[in-house]
Amino acid sequence: MVRITKRDIAVRDFMTRPPNEITTPIIEAVSEVLETPVETVPPLSDAINIDGLEELITDDPAHDVTVTFAYAGLRVLVHSDRTIFVCPLQNARIARGTNDDTR
């Protein structure tokens, strides 16, 4: 059984930031889970098209979207309600009810 601790998960909201400033809260949340300085986190653009992400996550409440991607060994979920959830990939698999490394 995998034990999930508070440090294994980070949740952020970026409601006070403009929609096009989504990268900083993602990097901060990843940095927190990895327990490493923000400066050492790999470029977000290595994991996802940032312009595309910013186009999907809008201020329109009718636009209900969640974008999920792997980044720096973590699972990142960005929801259009302006919430970011970060957890280790292994915990994400367990949460889905599988421990299959191919997913």
C-alpha positions, 0 to 999 in steps of 0.5 A: 500500500502506498502512503500519501502524505501532505507533501505528496500532493499540492493543490493551488488556485490561481483565481487572482492571476490572469488566465495567461499566468497559469505557468507560475502556480503550476511550477510552484506546486510541482516544486512543493511536491518535489521539495526542490527550489522553483529554479530547479524544476524543468521547463513546463514547455517540455511537458505541455504546449503552454499556449494551448493550455492557456487557450483551454483554461479560460474565465468562461464558466460555461467552459468546464475543462480539466487538462491532465499531463505528466510533468517532472514525474508528477501528474498535473491536473489543471481545471477551468475553475482555476484549480491545480492539483499535483501528485506523484504519477504512482498515486494517480494510478492508485487513485484510478484503481490500477498500479499498471505502469503502462498507463 
